[in-house]
Amino acid sequence: MNNIKRALVSVWDKQGIVELVKFLIDNQIEVISTGGTKKILEENNLPVTSVSSITNQNEIMNGRVKTLHPNLFGGILADRENENHIEDLNHINAQSIDLVIINLYPFQKEAIDKKLNLEKSIEYIDIGGPSMLRAAAKNFKHVIPLCESYQYNAFIEDYKENKGLFSIEKRIEYAKIVFNKTMRYDFLINKYFCEQSQLIEEKLMP
């Protein structure tokens, strides 16, 4: 079990994020962030490292590509007990990431509930978020993923109680929540596409 030294934070739902990040910084944890999350943290006078300074590239394609980069995914996926992984991490001048705090674009609320057309709806399909959460959950021995704002207070209490160390059992629990979240997210999107396909077929029927 490793101490948390670096966290990646990128959330759509900003509820509770300022308080959580303040706690992290008070415990000497570096925070990496991007976009709107970075802006709100800086507005609250919280020091944040920009994702672009880690990837050495700016967001492109209107934000579609901003976190899909080896320096981030390498930092999340690196097995700290594997010398080859550490060598590769050093080779690309990347650093390990021990905590991933991400919640996903609200596809149900923004696309389905608002009955957006297909072209607009797809902009609410999160790509980088699920990928980073799954990477963190896969590497649960070394990385803790938080994917819901309701988890923040319990995380803080666990951190205080165990002096920043988390048992393997607790880490697995965090990973389970992520895989359940991404499974349901993908199911929701797949269901939407099936419904859209059916509507198109019905329109084409003579």
N, C-alpha and C positions, 0 to 999 in steps of 0.2 A: 504494500500500500504506500502510495506517495502523497506528499503534501501538495496542495493545490497552489501553484505559483502563477498560473496564467489562465485567463478565462476569455472565451469568445462569446460576445453578446450581440444578438440580432433578433429583435422581436417586433411583431406587428402589434400585439397587445402590450401596451406600455404600463399596464397596471402593476404597481409594486416594483417596477424595475429600478427606479432611482434609489429606493431604500435598499434593495438587494445589492446593487453595485456599490453604494456607499459602504455597506458592510464588507464587501470584498476588498475594497481599497483600504479600509481601516485595518484589514488583516494582511496588508502588503501583497495583495494579489493584483497583478497587472491585468487590465481590462482592454481587450481589443474589440472594436465595434465599427459599424458602418451605417451610412444612410441616416434615416430618421432617428434611429436609436442613438447613434453617436451625437446627433444634434441635441436631443433632449438631455442627454447626460452632461454635455458641455454647458448647456444652459443652466444646469444645476451645479456648475463649478466642480464637476468630477473629471479628473484627468483620464483621458482615453487615448489609446493608441489606434490610429486609423488602419483599417484593413488594407488600404492601398499601400501603406508603408511596409506591410508584410509581404504583399504580393508584387509590389513594384509596378502596379498597373492600376489605372482608374477604372471605374465602372464603365461598361460598354453596353450597347444595345438597349438603352433606356433602363439599365439596371438588371436586365436579364442575366448578365454575366458579371458577377462581382466577387463571389466567394469560391468559384470553381477553379481552384489553383493548388498545385502541389505543396506550396508552403503552408497552406492552411490544412489541407487534407493529410499531408505528411505529419504535421504537428499533432493532429487528432489521432491518426491511425498507428503511429509509431509504437511498437512494443518496447517499453523501456528496458526489458530484460534481453532483448535481441541486439547483439552488437552490430549486425549488419544494418538494422533499422536506424540505430543511432548514427552510424557512419553516413548513411544516406541523408539523414536529417542535417547533419553537419555539412555535407557536401553541397546541399542546396541552400545553405545559410538560413535554415529554418529552426524554430524552437518548438518544443513540445507544448501542447495545449491540454490542460487538465480538467477544464470545466467548459461545457458547451451549453449556453442558455439561448434557446431558440423556440419561438412559437410560430406556427405556420400561417400563410395567407389564409384568410377565412373564406374558403371557396363556397361553403354553404350560405353564409350570411351575405357575402358581396355578390356572388354570381347567381346562385340558384334562387335565393329568396327575393332578390331584386329583379329576377327574370331577365338578366342580360342576354343579349344574343351570343351566339357561339364565339364569334370573333373577339368580343369583349370579355367573355367568361374565361377564356384560356389564360388571360393575363393574371388571373387569380389562382393559377396552378403553381404552387411553390415547387421549385426544383432544387435549389441549393439548400434550403432548410431541411427537408427530409433526408437529403444526402448526408449532410453534416451530423444530423441527429443519429442516423443509422450507423455512421462511422464511429461516433462516440459510443453508442450502445454496443457495437461489435467489440470495441476496445475497452470494455467496462472495467477491466482490471486496473486501468490507468486513467480513465476519463469518466467523469460523471456528466450525464446529459439531463437537463431540465427542459421540459417541453410545455409546461403549463404554469401559469402564474400562481395557481393555488399551492404549488410545491415550494415556493420561496421561503415561507416562514418555517416550515418543517426542516428545510435544508439548513437554514440559519441555526435552528435549535440543535440539530444533529452536529453541526460544525462546532458549536460552542461546547456541547456535551463531550465530544470525543476529540477536542483540541485539533480539529481539522482533518482527522483521519476517519475514513469510512470503511467499514468491514466489507468483505466480499459479498456477503448476503445482502447488505444494503445496496451495494453497487448493482447487483443483479436485479434488484427491485426497480431501480431507476431504469435499467435497460429494458425490462419488461414493459414498463409504461410507454417507452418510446416505440417499441415494435407494435404494441397495441394501437398507439396513436397513428403511426404511419400506415398500418394495415387498414384502419377505418377510413383514413384520408384517401387512400388509393381506391378503396371500394366505392366511396362517395363519388369520386371523379369518374370511375368506370361506369357507374350507374347512370350518371349524367350523360356520358357519351352514348351509351346504349339507347337512352331515351331520345337523344338528338338524332341518332341514326334512324330510329323508327319514324320520327317525324318527317325526315327527309324522304324516306321510302314512301310514306303515305302521300306526300305531295307529288311524287313522281308517278303514282299509280294512275292509270287511265280512268 
